[in-house]
């Protein structure tokens, strides 16, 4: 690793570290951002013009980008939004019964937190300045999180008898790859262009709650 790479990596690590004397507390603004992300997720998830519903699965769900970046910026507040807005969206659109939406919660929470945990653990830069940052985002914020979401979601549908055992694998791959596209395209755009602003705010969570 050359000096320039070491400098960039050091700058990324500082994003997540508290400065001497710095105290970060849970603020009302954190709740506001959670509500904002929830509201945006509901609107985009329910009325997004790019969404392509295929039965109980949406082949291209733009709201998935909200789940991909929410916890990177806002920790658990983004994680909470990641399971609240799908429930509201499902209720409005009628795409899933309430018991199914409730059963989705663990999968949506883990799916929504995966990238946030990885960026903090590996001290990656939300501005996606290096190949390493991109790789961490692609692996944890696109592929792994959507594999978890698809595995959990398709299993829930099967348990509730909404899909047949024979279609389980097809639904899983359709769910995973269908949601991976907006996660990558829209999620990367949000991180690349908004992260420089977000990380300068007090609402940005260096840890998980503040």
MOZIUR-V982154 format. One line per field, one symbol per residue. ss: DSSP state (~ for helix, > for strand, _ for the rest). phi: phi as a letter, one per 20 degrees, with the letter a starting at -180 (. if undefined). A space follows every 10 residues. Layout:
BEGIN
ss->???
phi->???
END
This chain:
BEGIN
ss->__~~~~~~~~ ~~~~~~____ _______~~~ ~~~~~~~~~~ ~~~~~~~___ __>>__>>__ ___~~~~~~~ ~~~~~~~~~~ ~~~~~~~~~~ ~~~____~~~ ~~~~~~~~~~ ~~~~~~~~~~ ~_________ ~~~~~~~~~~ ~~~~~~~~~~ ~~~~~~~~~_ ____~~~~~~ ~~~~~~~~~~ ~~~~~~~~~~ ~~~~~~~~__ __________
phi->.effffffff ffffgeeffg nfcdcfdgff ffffffffff fffffedgfe fcfcmecdfc dgfgffffdg ffeclfffff gfdfffffff ffemfbfggf ffffggffff ffegffffff feleefelec fffffffffe ecffffffff fffffgfffe mecegfegff fgffffffef ffgfffffff ffddggeffe effgefddda
END
